[in-house]
Amino acid sequence: DNDGTINGATTGVSGLAGHDSGEAYSFDGSDDNIDISGVTSGFSDGDPISFALWINPDDPTGATIRVSDIGDLQTAREGLSFFTSGGDLGAQIADGSATTVGKTPVSGGTTYFICLTHDGSTATFYIDDATEVGTATDAYSLVSSARVGSAGDDSRYWAGDADDPRIYDKELTSTEVSNLYN
């Protein structure tokens, strides 16, 4: 277990349909995030990794906003990321340049479970009950920053609720992703 540093996000939010722990975080889209940079200390570039969390976006139709970054895709173009843009939810991996793993349409006010896995060469993006959104074969590298609610460089702040972010030091199987959802 690693703890993050809460920067403005409101705690104790309930109402994430399908996953109501009563301990979700609400992000206002202007300056809130949770710094979880300590989680990357045990990883090396390209190690198997999985990143999962529950989200409920306020409005995913605007410009590209980072739901979460492990690394810094905004400026350094390194790491793994979830984003919303133009009504879509997507996932990216990067090692100097960003590769979109997949995108899927989403609605504001709806709860989703999202997971991005990487086995060292191929990334897979899942939503909800292990529905595969896309795959991409590309490397990723990590920098020390990691955030929920913004890009790794503290920009592109996200508005919505997020709960139960998890990072695993292995590629989760589709069955394991489904078990986390259920």
C-alpha positions, 0 to 999 in steps of 0.5 A: 500500500502506498499513500498519495498526497491529496491536493484539493480533491474532496474525499468521502464522495459517494454515489459511484454506481456499481462501486460505491465505497463512500471513499471516492475523490472528487476533482474540480477540473481546475487544480485538484489531483492526488500525487501518487509518485511513490508508486513508481519507485519499484518499476523499471522502464518496460516492466509488466504493469497494470493500472486500474481505477473507477471513474465518473467523469463530469463532462468528457466532451471537451479538450483533452484532459488527463484522468491520470498519468503514471509518468508524464505524457504531457511534456516528457511523453513517457508513461501510461495515461487515461484521458478524456477528449471529445466524448471519448475515454482513452488510454495511452502509453509513451516512450518518447512519443505517445501511442493511443491504446484505444478509445471508447465513447463515454457519458458524463455522470456515468461510472466506469471501471478502467484498466490498462495493462502492459506485459512489457511489449503490448498494452491492453485497455479494458473498460468495465467487465473486461471489455477490451477497447484496444491494444498497442504494441509499443514500449513505455518508460516511466518518470517519477511523477504520477497523478490521479486527476491531472497530467503528471506535470500538474496540467490538464486537470480533470473534473469528476470522481475517481475511486480505488486507483490500483497499480500492479507489478504484473500484467493482469489477465482479462479474468483478473480485470473482470474480477476487479470489476465484479 
